[in-house]
Amino acid sequence: MNVIHVKNLTKRFEFYRKKEGLWNTIKALFYRQKLYAEAVSDISFDIKEGEIVGFLGPNGAGKTTTLKMLSGILYSTSGEISVLGFTPQERKTEFKKQFGIVMGQKSQLNRSTTPMDNFLLFKEFGEVPDEQFNLIFNELVDLLGVRGFLDVQVKKLSLGQHMKCELIAALLHNPKVLFLDEPTIGLDVIAQKNIRDFIKKYNKLRKTTIMLTSHYMDDIKELCNRVIVINQGKVMYDGSFAKLVATYATDKVIKVSMNEVVKKAILDTYGKVEDYQEYSALIRVPRADVKNVAVRLMSSDLPLEDVLIEEMPIDDVIRVMFEDTKKSPQE
């Protein structure tokens, strides 16, 4: 069953342009040139119940705008949207009780109070019965391991602790759909993994339909079998993550840290050096050669401190996709 249905969705923003100077400012009081920019342009997709779908694209692609339209925060300019059978922009109370949203760059918590005070406030906002609240609250607190700082002011929490509390606030009313916009942004590697593990467990436990945006390849790799990629407001790809990687992520990145300065020319013999510092570098290597190159590095006389192998950044994968218009892995 399709929980989310989007057809020919477009969002156009109005803006005005004014030349510099006092006289042009006065003229603008009487006449302003109205212009339009399409943040989202004629996109269509469906998401089934229980899916975790990665919604990917570079900054400015239209990801956050789409999530805001799906949640009713923004009105669409044209097209059809249905979430759980509701039209989001009508903002019906019953619809609001059935979705949650977390925006990694915008907190919904009051920083001057404690997480517990925030949760009780969200309980009242969502009209969650006491028995249901206690059951879900304790379940979430145990899954995320936050019981030790429920009475600490939000502004005193670490970024990882803060994000865990954001997730609890969004899930206290047991939503059927969850929109996650960059939930791991700015977190360290351990905190990112904790958030990913929770999302995976919660989806398995509650069968919640999740739409996730992220710039981190590991988030998508661990959570999403399916991805939708948009660029410049248009859908470029809708299909399996594995096929996306196989088609466009033709390289991997080897991150090396060193105890001593190594000349860039030496590192160039191992692959394409994309970021060179005195004690670290990023080396891009064809996927098929990455194991052999890693073995060569580890067995060399270079003063290596650490070697990490990572997937290409999502933005680079999308750039390759955009440039290679002849390939079409659409499913």
C-alpha positions in Angstrom: 0.0 0.0 0.0 1.3 3.5 -0.9 1.6 5.7 2.1 3.0 8.6 0.2 1.9 9.6 -3.3 3.4 12.5 -5.2 2.5 13.4 -8.8 3.8 16.3 -10.8 4.7 18.2 -7.7 6.1 21.7 -8.3 7.0 24.5 -5.9 7.8 27.9 -7.2 9.0 30.8 -5.1 8.5 34.5 -5.8 11.4 36.9 -5.3 12.2 40.5 -6.2 15.4 42.1 -7.7 16.5 45.6 -6.9 19.5 47.5 -8.1 21.8 49.1 -5.6 21.6 52.8 -4.6 19.2 55.2 -3.0 17.3 56.2 -6.2 16.7 52.5 -7.1 15.5 51.9 -3.5 12.9 54.7 -3.9 11.9 53.4 -7.4 11.4 49.9 -5.9 8.7 51.4 -3.6 6.5 51.8 -6.7 7.8 49.1 -9.0 9.7 45.9 -8.3 10.7 43.3 -10.8 9.0 40.0 -9.8 10.9 36.8 -10.6 10.3 33.2 -10.0 12.5 30.2 -9.0 11.4 26.6 -9.1 12.7 24.7 -6.0 10.9 21.6 -7.1 9.8 20.9 -10.6 7.3 18.3 -11.7 8.5 15.4 -9.5 6.5 12.1 -9.0 7.1 9.1 -6.7 5.3 6.7 -4.4 6.5 5.2 -1.1 5.0 2.1 0.4 4.2 1.3 4.1 7.3 0.5 6.1 9.9 1.6 3.6 13.0 3.6 4.5 13.7 5.7 1.4 16.8 7.9 1.0 15.9 11.3 -0.5 19.2 12.6 -1.9 20.6 15.6 -3.8 23.1 18.4 -3.4 22.4 21.5 -1.4 19.6 23.5 -3.1 18.3 20.5 -4.9 14.8 20.8 -3.3 15.0 18.0 -0.7 14.0 20.1 2.3 11.3 21.9 0.3 9.8 18.6 -0.7 9.7 17.4 2.9 8.1 20.6 4.0 5.3 20.2 1.4 4.8 16.6 2.4 4.4 17.6 6.0 2.1 20.6 5.2 4.6 23.3 6.3 4.7 24.7 2.8 2.0 24.8 0.1 2.7 23.4 -3.3 2.4 25.5 -6.4 0.9 22.6 -8.4 0.7 18.9 -8.4 -0.8 16.2 -6.2 0.3 15.1 -2.7 -1.2 12.4 -0.5 0.2 11.3 2.8 -1.7 8.5 4.6 -4.7 9.6 2.5 -4.5 13.2 3.7 -3.7 16.3 1.7 -0.9 17.8 3.8 -1.6 21.5 3.0 -5.1 21.2 4.5 -3.2 20.7 7.9 -6.0 18.6 9.5 -5.5 17.7 13.1 -5.8 14.0 12.4 -3.0 14.3 9.8 -0.7 16.1 12.2 -1.1 13.3 14.7 0.2 10.7 12.2 3.5 12.1 11.1 6.7 13.3 12.7 9.5 15.4 11.4 13.1 16.0 12.5 15.3 18.6 10.9 18.9 18.3 11.8 19.6 22.0 11.3 16.6 23.3 13.1 15.7 22.3 16.7 12.1 21.8 17.9 13.1 21.7 21.5 13.2 24.6 24.0 16.8 24.9 24.9 16.3 26.5 28.3 14.3 23.6 29.7 15.0 19.9 30.2 14.3 17.1 27.7 11.6 15.8 30.1 9.8 19.2 30.3 9.9 19.3 26.5 8.5 15.7 26.2 5.6 16.6 28.5 4.9 19.6 26.4 4.9 17.6 23.2 2.6 15.1 24.9 0.0 17.8 25.4 0.5 19.2 21.9 -0.1 15.7 20.5 -3.0 14.9 22.9 -1.3 11.7 23.8 -3.1 9.7 26.5 -1.1 9.0 29.7 -1.0 5.3 29.3 0.2 5.5 25.6 2.7 8.2 26.5 4.3 6.2 29.3 4.6 3.1 27.1 6.1 4.9 24.1 8.3 7.2 26.2 9.9 4.4 28.2 10.4 2.4 25.0 12.1 5.3 23.2 14.2 6.3 26.3 15.5 2.7 26.6 16.2 2.3 22.9 18.2 5.5 22.7 19.7 5.3 26.2 18.9 8.9 27.3 17.5 8.2 30.8 20.7 9.6 32.4 20.2 13.2 31.1 16.4 13.8 31.0 16.8 16.4 33.8 19.6 18.4 32.2 18.9 21.6 30.2 18.8 20.9 26.5 21.5 23.6 25.9 23.9 21.6 28.1 23.6 18.4 26.0 26.0 17.2 23.4 24.9 17.3 19.8 24.4 13.6 19.8 22.3 13.7 23.0 20.3 16.6 21.6 19.5 14.7 18.4 18.3 11.7 20.4 15.9 13.9 22.2 14.7 15.4 18.9 13.9 11.9 17.7 12.0 11.1 20.9 10.0 14.4 20.6 9.0 13.5 17.0 8.0 9.9 17.9 6.0 10.4 21.2 2.7 10.3 19.4 3.6 7.1 17.6 3.5 8.5 14.0 3.0 6.3 11.0 5.3 8.4 8.8 8.6 10.0 9.8 10.5 12.7 7.8 14.2 13.0 8.7 16.1 15.9 7.3 19.9 15.5 7.9 19.4 13.7 11.3 23.1 13.0 11.6 24.6 16.3 10.4 27.5 17.5 12.5 27.6 14.3 14.7 30.8 12.3 15.3 31.1 8.8 13.9 29.9 7.1 17.0 26.9 9.4 17.4 26.0 8.9 13.8 26.1 5.1 14.2 23.9 5.3 17.3 21.3 7.3 15.4 21.4 4.9 12.5 21.0 1.9 14.7 18.0 3.4 16.4 16.3 4.3 13.1 16.8 0.7 11.9 15.5 -0.8 15.1 12.5 1.5 15.3 11.5 0.9 11.7 11.7 -2.9 12.3 9.7 -2.5 15.5 7.0 -0.1 14.4 7.0 -0.5 10.6 7.1 3.3 10.4 7.5 4.7 6.9 10.6 6.8 6.8 11.9 9.4 4.3 15.5 10.3 5.0 17.7 13.0 3.6 21.5 12.9 4.2 24.8 13.9 2.8 26.5 10.9 4.5 26.9 7.8 2.3 27.0 5.5 5.4 23.5 6.7 6.5 22.0 5.7 3.1 24.1 2.5 2.8 23.0 1.1 6.2 19.3 2.2 6.2 18.0 2.5 2.6 17.5 -0.2 0.0 15.8 2.4 -2.2 16.9 6.0 -3.0 15.3 8.9 -4.9 17.8 11.4 -6.2 16.8 14.9 -7.2 18.9 17.7 -8.7 17.8 21.2 -9.6 14.3 20.3 -8.5 13.9 17.2 -10.8 14.0 13.5 -10.1 17.1 12.0 -11.7 16.9 8.5 -10.2 14.5 6.3 -8.3 15.6 2.8 -7.6 17.9 0.6 -5.6 20.9 2.1 -3.7 23.0 -0.9 -4.8 22.4 -0.2 -8.5 23.1 3.6 -8.0 26.5 2.8 -6.4 27.3 0.2 -9.1 26.5 2.6 -11.9 27.9 5.9 -10.7 30.1 5.4 -7.6 32.9 4.0 -9.7 35.6 5.1 -7.3 36.3 4.9 -3.6 38.2 7.3 -1.3 41.2 6.3 0.8 41.9 8.6 3.7 45.4 8.5 5.0 46.8 10.1 8.1 50.6 10.3 8.5 53.1 10.9 11.4 55.5 12.8 9.1 55.2 15.1 6.0 54.9 13.1 2.8 55.3 14.8 -0.6 52.2 14.9 -2.8 54.1 13.5 -5.7 54.6 10.3 -3.8 51.0 9.9 -2.9 50.1 10.6 -6.6 51.5 7.2 -7.4 48.7 5.5 -5.5 45.7 7.4 -7.1 44.2 10.8 -7.7 45.0 13.0 -4.7 42.0 15.2 -4.2 42.8 16.8 -0.8 46.4 17.2 0.3 47.6 18.4 3.7 51.0 18.0 5.3 49.8 15.1 7.5 46.8 13.8 5.7 45.3 13.2 2.2 42.3 11.9 0.3 43.2 9.6 -2.6 40.5 8.6 -5.1 40.9 5.1 -6.5 38.9 3.0 -8.9 36.6 0.7 -7.0 38.2 -2.4 -8.6 41.7 -1.3 -7.5 41.0 -0.2 -4.0 42.1 -3.3 -2.2 45.4 -3.6 -4.1 46.1 0.1 -3.5 45.3 -0.2 0.2 47.7 -3.2 0.5 50.4 -1.3 -1.3 50.0 1.6 1.1 50.1 -0.6 4.2 53.1 -2.4 3.0 55.0 0.7 2.0 57.6 2.6 4.0 55.3 5.6 4.4 54.9 6.9 8.0 51.2 6.0 8.1 49.1 6.5 11.2 45.8 5.5 9.8 44.2 4.3 6.6 40.4 4.4 6.0 38.4 3.3 2.9 35.2 5.2 2.3 32.5 5.5 -0.4 32.5 8.5 -2.7 30.6 11.4 -1.1 26.9 11.5 -2.3 27.4 14.9 -3.9 30.2 13.5 -6.1 28.0 10.5 -7.1 25.2 12.9 -8.1 27.7 15.1 -10.0 28.9 12.0 -12.0 25.2 11.1 -12.6 24.4 14.5 -13.9 27.4 14.6 -16.2 26.8 11.1 -17.6 23.3 11.5 -19.1 23.8 8.5 -21.4 23.5 6.1 -18.6 19.9 5.4 -17.4 19.6 3.0 -14.5 15.9 3.8 -13.8 13.9 0.9 -12.6 
